[in-house]
Amino acid sequence: MGRTVFRNANLLNGRNPSRPNTNLVVEGERIESVGKDVKPRAGDRVLDLAGRSLLPGLFSCHFHASFDGAQLAAFPLGMDQPPGYLMLRAAKNVRGALEGGFTSLVGAGGGDDIDAQLAQAIEDDLVRGPRLTPGSHDLGTTGGYVDLAGWWWRMGNTGTCRLADGVDEWRKTVREEIHRGARMIKIYASGGHGSEHTGRSQFSPEELCAVVETAHQRGARVRAHVCWKPQILECIAAGVDVIDHGDEIDAEIIDAMLEKRTVWVPSALYLEKLLNFPELQNPEFAELRTAAQRELDNILRRVVEAQAAGVCIVPGDDYGVAFLPHGNYAEELEFYVKRAGVSPLEVLGWATANGAAMVGVEDELGDLAPGKLADLIVVDGDPSADISILSDPKRLLAVVKGGRFERDLPAN
């Protein structure tokens, strides 16, 4: 099988300024070479990009594959349809992400082990989709933020949520989740993110350490939905790998993240959409609106400080809720440029090199370099100058995953 030769590309690796008039060669599933001088061989497919941009495939790092139309009333998440239906919905959503240029996704929690089964189906080429790091159930404690059913309901199925208590029970729970295919353990260490401040810790320090230690022993990572400062610091100290939301982030938390090399997923587009959701304009939600606005303002200010300090920030949000449907995942990148003042090149770094680092695959993905897996996209224009290009389906010309065209260049 011949190689694919991309000629005259505007090469963007997500970290450095663009390199015009650059050639890149793909052989099999990997990048063979990058440079100015490439001599095509017999059997090569030669594609002259004529200055169009060539980027690494993008990462979305907080992905609820099976969610669709979830409302403010969170229960019953993961029980709105039977498991088979939810799997088909998840397959549709990940396929849409791939076709939008996102060649890697990181699960952020869901029920019925759908992430793990879907990741296997994608790997076995049974369905089309991005590389998927499977998330666990949404894990919490009895009476905590994700203990959503009334105690008198005697629910046998709690949907996306799973509860445990005590060190021994948490070790077993994490082991079971990993045994069933999860590679990103999702815990709810606090409430919040567009809801009133309760300030209660959901886990004891011993439980947190048990979760992290058990996951790391078995090669998995841990992410925490955590919004309030004391609980964020508890999670960082326990070795949680990824902070989801982090609404009360401040200078002390930024320093702690840097020391522990903790990844941050701000997911602030959710708050922006929430504040504009018609249902939220009712007087009964006045306190929630105030909280959401306060949290959004803080994240937009602190994300610039965290970026300047060197925190590993990645994109990803709660797509699948009623006011943030699955589909245009690149909108989030544009949001941080326009609302927070982060540069387009920095945001591209979040969605490429940082995304790969989050799940420990930086040696394989997140860059356009010889030897890396050939996950890449071709874009009409330069997103390091105008990030909104990535939100325009007409400007996304090709998607390649592992050397295979998932979306091929137009014939002309």
Backbone torsions as a table, in degrees:
resi	resn	phi	psi	omega
1	MET	NA	132.7	-177.4
2	GLY	-73.6	168.3	178.4
3	ARG	-83.6	167.7	168.7
4	THR	-110.8	124.5	-178.1
5	VAL	-113.2	115.4	174.4
6	PHE	-94.8	118.8	-177.4
7	ARG	-111.5	152.2	174.8
8	ASN	55.1	45.0	179.6
9	ALA	-91.2	150.0	166.1
10	ASN	-90.8	97.4	-170.1
11	LEU	-83.1	125.2	177.5
12	LEU	-124.5	116.4	179.9
13	ASN	-98.5	5.7	176.8
14	GLY	87.7	-5.3	-179.4
15	ARG	-126.8	-31.9	-174.8
16	ASN	-116.9	160.3	175.2
17	PRO	-55.7	156.1	-175.4
18	SER	-63.1	152.0	178.4
19	ARG	-116.5	99.0	-178.8
20	PRO	-71.3	161.4	175.0
21	ASN	54.4	43.4	-178.8
22	THR	-110.0	146.2	178.6
23	ASN	-110.3	145.9	178.2
24	LEU	-137.4	134.9	-177.2
25	VAL	-116.5	130.2	176.1
26	VAL	-111.1	129.5	173.2
27	GLU	-127.6	123.1	-175.0
28	GLY	64.9	-129.5	-178.1
29	GLU	-97.7	4.0	-173.9
30	ARG	-126.2	160.9	174.1
31	ILE	-78.4	124.8	-179.1
32	GLU	-86.7	-45.1	-176.5
33	SER	-156.3	158.0	176.5
34	VAL	-138.9	129.0	179.0
35	GLY	172.7	-170.8	-177.7
36	LYS	-87.4	-33.9	-173.4
37	ASP	-112.3	114.4	176.2
38	VAL	-133.8	129.4	177.2
39	LYS	-105.0	112.5	178.9
40	PRO	-61.0	150.0	176.2
41	ARG	-107.4	166.0	173.9
42	ALA	-60.1	133.4	179.6
43	GLY	92.2	-9.0	177.7
44	ASP	-71.0	147.4	168.2
45	ARG	-96.3	115.5	-176.4
46	VAL	-103.8	123.5	-178.9
47	LEU	-119.2	113.7	177.5
48	ASP	-87.2	110.3	-177.3
49	LEU	-81.2	-12.2	174.8
50	ALA	50.8	43.2	175.2
51	GLY	91.1	-3.4	176.2
52	ARG	-68.1	159.3	-172.7
53	SER	-87.7	140.9	176.0
54	LEU	-118.6	120.6	-174.8
55	LEU	-126.6	159.5	167.9
56	PRO	-63.5	151.6	172.0
57	GLY	-57.6	147.9	-172.7
58	LEU	-89.4	154.6	174.9
59	PHE	-108.1	138.0	163.5
60	SER	-118.7	121.0	-161.1
61	CYS	-110.3	13.9	175.0
62	HIS	-146.5	88.6	-166.8
63	PHE	-126.6	119.7	174.1
64	HIS	-102.3	91.1	-169.9
65	ALA	-62.7	-34.8	-172.0
66	SER	-95.3	-0.2	-179.3
67	PHE	-77.8	146.7	173.7
68	ASP	-162.8	111.9	174.5
69	GLY	75.5	22.4	179.1
70	ALA	-59.8	140.7	-176.2
71	GLN	-100.4	176.9	178.8
72	LEU	-61.2	-36.2	172.9
73	ALA	-73.5	105.6	-165.8
74	ALA	-70.2	-24.9	-176.9
75	PHE	-90.1	137.7	7.1
76	PRO	-105.6	98.1	175.6
77	LEU	-64.8	129.8	177.4
78	GLY	81.9	6.1	177.3
79	MET	-127.8	13.8	-180.0
80	ASP	-75.2	-20.4	177.7
81	GLN	-145.2	163.3	176.6
82	PRO	-64.4	159.4	-176.5
83	PRO	-56.8	-39.4	179.8
84	GLY	-62.8	-39.9	177.0
85	TYR	-63.8	-43.8	-179.6
86	LEU	-62.3	-36.1	177.7
87	MET	-65.2	-42.4	178.1
88	LEU	-63.7	-39.1	176.6
89	ARG	-62.9	-43.8	179.2
90	ALA	-62.4	-41.5	178.8
91	ALA	-61.9	-39.5	177.6
92	LYS	-63.6	-43.1	-177.0
93	ASN	-67.9	-40.8	-180.0
94	VAL	-70.7	-33.3	176.4
95	ARG	-63.8	-39.8	176.7
96	GLY	-63.1	-37.6	177.4
97	ALA	-63.9	-43.5	179.0
98	LEU	-61.3	-45.3	-179.3
99	GLU	-67.1	-18.9	176.2
100	GLY	-91.2	6.7	176.1
101	GLY	98.1	2.6	179.5
102	PHE	-96.6	102.6	-174.3
103	THR	-92.9	-3.4	177.2
104	SER	-141.7	135.3	177.2
105	LEU	-128.0	150.8	175.1
106	VAL	-123.0	121.7	-177.5
107	GLY	-66.7	144.9	-179.2
108	ALA	-122.5	20.3	175.6
109	GLY	115.8	138.4	178.0
110	GLY	-179.0	169.6	-174.6
111	GLY	-96.8	173.3	172.2
112	ASP	57.8	22.8	179.2
113	ASP	53.6	31.9	-176.5
114	ILE	-64.6	-42.3	-179.8
115	ASP	-56.1	-48.6	-175.7
116	ALA	-64.8	-42.7	179.5
117	GLN	-67.8	-39.0	179.5
118	LEU	-67.3	-40.9	178.0
119	ALA	-60.2	-39.9	178.0
120	GLN	-65.9	-41.9	179.7
121	ALA	-63.7	-38.3	177.1
122	ILE	-66.1	-45.3	-178.6
123	GLU	-62.6	-35.1	-180.0
124	ASP	-84.9	4.4	177.4
125	ASP	64.7	27.6	176.0
126	LEU	-79.4	-35.1	174.9
127	VAL	-133.9	156.9	177.8
128	ARG	-85.7	136.1	177.1
129	GLY	-177.3	170.4	177.0
130	PRO	-72.0	172.2	166.9
131	ARG	-64.8	130.9	-173.8
132	LEU	-125.0	119.0	170.3
133	THR	-85.6	110.9	-169.9
134	PRO	-72.6	135.1	173.9
135	GLY	-89.6	164.3	177.7
136	SER	-88.8	-174.1	163.5
137	HIS	-59.6	165.6	168.3
138	ASP	-78.0	110.7	-169.5
139	LEU	-100.3	131.1	178.7
140	GLY	-150.2	-174.0	-175.3
141	THR	-109.2	159.4	-179.6
142	THR	-58.9	130.0	-178.8
143	GLY	77.3	5.8	-176.4
144	GLY	-93.2	-164.1	-170.3
145	TYR	-61.7	-34.6	-178.3
146	VAL	-105.0	12.0	171.7
147	ASP	-85.3	81.0	-163.9
148	LEU	-90.0	-24.6	-176.9
149	ALA	-82.3	144.0	172.3
150	GLY	-60.6	138.9	-174.0
151	TRP	-60.1	-28.1	-177.4
152	TRP	-78.9	-7.7	-179.2
153	TRP	-74.1	-23.5	-179.3
154	ARG	53.2	53.0	-176.4
155	MET	-71.7	130.2	171.6
156	GLY	-86.2	-27.6	179.5
157	ASN	-116.9	123.6	179.1
158	THR	-111.3	23.1	171.8
159	GLY	65.4	-128.6	-178.0
160	THR	-73.4	-15.8	-169.7
161	CYS	-96.9	147.7	176.2
162	ARG	-142.8	137.6	-173.8
163	LEU	-114.9	148.2	174.4
164	ALA	-153.9	161.9	-179.2
165	ASP	-147.9	139.8	177.1
166	GLY	86.4	154.5	-173.6
167	VAL	-60.4	-48.2	-176.4
168	ASP	-65.1	-41.2	179.8
169	GLU	-65.7	-35.9	179.4
170	TRP	-70.5	-37.8	176.1
171	ARG	-60.1	-45.2	-179.8
172	LYS	-64.9	-42.5	-179.3
173	THR	-60.4	-46.3	-179.9
174	VAL	-64.1	-42.4	178.4
175	ARG	-60.9	-41.4	179.6
176	GLU	-66.0	-41.2	179.0
177	GLU	-61.9	-42.4	179.5
178	ILE	-68.6	-39.9	177.8
179	HIS	-59.7	-32.3	-179.1
180	ARG	-88.7	4.6	169.7
181	GLY	114.5	-5.6	-179.8
182	ALA	-68.5	139.5	174.9
183	ARG	-121.6	-5.4	174.6
184	MET	-132.2	105.7	-178.9
185	ILE	-80.2	125.4	-177.1
186	LYS	-109.1	119.1	176.7
187	ILE	-117.1	155.2	175.8
188	TYR	-109.3	98.0	-174.7
189	ALA	-89.7	-10.2	174.0
190	SER	-158.3	170.2	167.7
191	GLY	-82.5	-160.2	172.6
192	GLY	98.1	-174.2	-173.4
193	HIS	77.5	76.1	-177.5
194	GLY	86.1	25.5	175.3
195	SER	-143.6	167.1	-174.8
196	GLU	-63.3	150.1	-177.3
197	HIS	-76.2	118.2	174.7
198	THR	-101.9	-33.9	174.1
199	GLY	76.0	7.1	-177.0
200	ARG	-90.4	138.1	172.0
201	SER	-74.4	137.4	179.5
202	GLN	-92.1	-22.7	-178.0
203	PHE	-124.1	147.4	168.0
204	SER	-76.3	158.4	176.5
205	PRO	-56.3	-36.3	-179.8
206	GLU	-67.2	-39.5	178.0
207	GLU	-65.4	-43.0	178.4
208	LEU	-58.7	-47.2	-178.9
209	CYS	-64.2	-35.3	178.5
210	ALA	-65.4	-42.0	178.1
211	VAL	-60.2	-50.5	-175.3
212	VAL	-66.0	-46.6	-177.8
213	GLU	-61.6	-43.6	-178.9
214	THR	-66.1	-43.6	178.8
215	ALA	-61.8	-47.1	-177.8
216	HIS	-65.5	-35.3	177.9
217	GLN	-60.2	-29.0	-175.3
218	ARG	-109.4	19.3	171.2
219	GLY	79.4	13.8	177.8
220	ALA	-104.4	166.4	177.5
221	ARG	-116.4	166.3	-175.6
222	VAL	-125.4	132.2	173.1
223	ARG	-120.1	148.1	-177.2
224	ALA	-128.7	124.9	163.5
225	HIS	-71.4	109.0	-176.5
226	VAL	-152.6	130.7	-169.6
227	CYS	-121.5	-29.6	-172.0
228	TRP	-98.7	146.2	-169.9
229	LYS	-53.6	-50.7	-177.7
230	PRO	-58.5	-40.4	-178.3
231	GLN	-74.1	-32.3	174.7
232	ILE	-61.3	-46.8	-179.7
233	LEU	-64.8	-36.6	176.3
234	GLU	-61.0	-44.4	-179.2
235	CYS	-64.8	-44.5	179.7
236	ILE	-61.9	-44.2	-179.7
237	ALA	-62.4	-33.6	-179.2
238	ALA	-78.1	-10.9	178.5
239	GLY	95.4	16.2	173.8
240	VAL	-57.0	134.8	-172.5
241	ASP	-79.1	-34.6	-170.7
242	VAL	-134.6	128.5	174.3
243	ILE	-99.9	115.1	174.7
244	ASP	-90.1	125.5	175.3
245	HIS	84.8	-75.0	177.4
246	GLY	59.6	46.8	-168.9
247	ASP	-59.3	-33.2	-178.5
248	GLU	-97.9	27.3	177.3
249	ILE	-55.8	140.3	177.4
250	ASP	-146.3	-171.3	-175.5
251	ALA	-61.9	-39.0	179.5
252	GLU	-63.5	-42.0	178.9
253	ILE	-67.3	-40.8	177.3
254	ILE	-58.0	-44.8	178.2
255	ASP	-62.0	-41.4	179.7
256	ALA	-65.2	-39.9	177.4
257	MET	-61.7	-43.0	179.8
258	LEU	-63.0	-42.3	-178.6
259	GLU	-63.3	-39.7	-175.8
260	LYS	-96.4	-2.8	-178.1
261	ARG	59.1	42.6	-179.7
262	THR	-80.6	140.1	179.0
263	VAL	-90.2	143.5	179.4
264	TRP	-119.0	130.3	173.4
265	VAL	-115.0	96.0	-173.7
266	PRO	-65.5	-37.1	179.7
267	SER	45.7	49.3	-175.3
268	ALA	-85.7	-14.9	176.4
269	LEU	-60.7	-33.3	175.8
270	TYR	-54.6	-46.2	-178.8
271	LEU	-65.7	-40.9	178.4
272	GLU	-60.4	-46.1	180.0
273	LYS	-68.1	-38.2	178.9
274	LEU	-59.6	-43.7	-178.0
275	LEU	-66.0	-21.6	179.2
276	ASN	-102.6	6.0	-179.4
277	PHE	-74.6	124.8	-175.3
278	PRO	-53.6	-39.4	-178.5
279	GLU	-60.8	-29.5	-176.8
280	LEU	-77.4	-7.4	-179.1
281	GLN	-80.7	-8.2	177.1
282	ASN	-65.0	143.0	-177.8
283	PRO	-54.8	-30.6	-177.7
284	GLU	-63.1	-18.9	-178.7
285	PHE	-102.0	17.5	-177.1
286	ALA	-60.1	-42.9	-179.4
287	GLU	-66.6	-39.6	177.8
288	LEU	-64.2	-40.7	177.9
289	ARG	-61.0	-42.9	179.3
290	THR	-61.1	-43.3	179.7
291	ALA	-64.6	-45.2	-178.4
292	ALA	-62.7	-40.1	179.7
293	GLN	-66.4	-41.1	178.2
294	ARG	-61.9	-44.8	-178.8
295	GLU	-65.9	-42.7	179.4
296	LEU	-62.3	-46.3	-179.1
297	ASP	-59.7	-41.3	-178.7
298	ASN	-67.6	-44.2	-179.4
299	ILE	-62.7	-43.7	-178.6
300	LEU	-63.3	-32.5	177.5
301	ARG	-76.2	-44.1	-172.8
302	ARG	-77.3	-23.6	-177.8
303	VAL	-64.8	-33.3	177.1
304	VAL	-68.1	-41.9	178.7
305	GLU	-64.8	-42.7	-179.5
306	ALA	-65.3	-39.8	177.7
307	GLN	-62.7	-45.8	-179.9
308	ALA	-63.5	-33.3	-179.1
309	ALA	-76.9	-20.1	179.1
310	GLY	103.8	15.1	175.4
311	VAL	-64.9	142.0	176.2
312	CYS	-80.1	104.4	-179.7
313	ILE	-106.1	139.8	179.4
314	VAL	-132.9	154.9	176.8
315	PRO	-84.7	167.0	179.8
316	GLY	140.9	141.7	-175.8
317	ASP	-151.5	179.5	-174.6
318	ASP	-84.2	55.2	175.4
319	TYR	-62.5	140.7	-177.9
320	GLY	111.6	-5.2	171.2
321	VAL	-87.3	167.0	-171.3
322	ALA	-58.9	-35.9	-175.8
323	PHE	-99.5	4.4	177.1
324	LEU	-143.3	74.6	-174.9
325	PRO	-71.6	157.5	172.6
326	HIS	-61.0	147.1	175.9
327	GLY	148.2	-85.7	-173.8
328	ASN	-89.9	81.8	-177.0
329	TYR	-73.6	-21.6	177.9
330	ALA	-73.4	-16.0	177.8
331	GLU	-56.9	-34.1	-179.8
332	GLU	-62.8	-39.2	179.7
333	LEU	-63.4	-43.8	178.1
334	GLU	-63.1	-36.3	179.8
335	PHE	-58.2	-46.8	-176.9
336	TYR	-70.0	-29.9	176.3
337	VAL	-69.1	-47.7	-173.2
338	LYS	-79.7	-34.5	-173.8
339	ARG	-98.0	-29.7	-178.6
340	ALA	-104.8	-19.8	-179.0
341	GLY	85.0	15.3	173.1
342	VAL	-71.8	144.0	-177.3
343	SER	-74.1	152.1	176.5
344	PRO	-55.3	-40.2	-178.7
345	LEU	-65.2	-38.0	178.3
346	GLU	-65.1	-42.5	179.5
347	VAL	-66.0	-36.7	175.0
348	LEU	-61.8	-35.7	175.3
349	GLY	-63.2	-38.1	175.3
350	TRP	-57.4	-44.1	-171.9
351	ALA	-85.3	0.6	-179.7
352	THR	-126.9	-87.0	-175.8
353	ALA	-60.6	-42.7	-178.3
354	ASN	-68.1	-39.3	177.8
355	GLY	-60.5	-42.3	177.8
356	ALA	-63.7	-41.2	179.6
357	ALA	-64.4	-35.4	-178.1
358	MET	-56.7	-38.8	-177.2
359	VAL	-108.3	14.1	171.7
360	GLY	73.3	28.2	180.0
361	VAL	-117.5	26.8	-177.4
362	GLU	-64.7	-19.5	176.1
363	ASP	-77.4	-13.3	-175.5
364	GLU	-115.6	-29.5	-171.1
365	LEU	-138.0	173.7	174.1
366	GLY	89.4	3.2	-177.4
367	ASP	-152.8	164.0	173.9
368	LEU	-112.0	89.5	-176.9
369	ALA	-142.8	151.7	179.5
370	PRO	-55.1	136.0	179.9
371	GLY	93.9	-19.0	179.4
372	LYS	-75.9	156.3	173.1
373	LEU	-62.3	140.2	-174.9
374	ALA	-85.6	71.2	169.1
375	ASP	-101.4	114.2	-175.4
376	LEU	-154.8	162.7	177.3
377	ILE	-132.7	151.7	176.2
378	VAL	-113.3	128.8	-174.8
379	VAL	-127.8	138.4	175.9
380	ASP	-83.4	99.7	-176.3
381	GLY	120.8	-178.6	-176.7
382	ASP	-117.0	100.5	-178.8
383	PRO	-67.8	-13.6	174.5
384	SER	-75.7	-13.0	173.7
385	ALA	-102.8	-35.2	-179.0
386	ASP	-140.5	95.7	-175.0
387	ILE	-65.4	-22.0	-177.4
388	SER	-65.2	-17.5	177.4
389	ILE	-54.5	-36.2	-175.7
390	LEU	-69.9	-16.1	177.8
391	SER	-89.5	-3.5	-178.0
392	ASP	-101.9	107.4	-177.6
393	PRO	-56.9	-28.5	-179.5
394	LYS	-70.9	-20.6	-179.1
395	ARG	-90.6	-14.0	176.2
396	LEU	-87.1	108.4	-169.5
397	LEU	-95.2	-29.1	-177.7
398	ALA	-156.0	148.6	174.8
399	VAL	-131.5	126.3	-179.9
400	VAL	-122.7	131.7	176.9
401	LYS	-128.4	118.9	-179.1
402	GLY	58.2	35.8	177.7
403	GLY	83.7	-5.3	-178.7
404	ARG	-104.3	133.6	178.3
405	PHE	-73.1	113.9	173.0
406	GLU	-88.2	-24.3	172.4
407	ARG	-143.3	115.3	-170.8
408	ASP	-91.2	157.1	177.1
409	LEU	-61.0	145.6	175.9
410	PRO	-59.1	149.7	-176.8
411	ALA	-58.9	-31.7	-177.4
412	ASN	-92.4	NA	NA
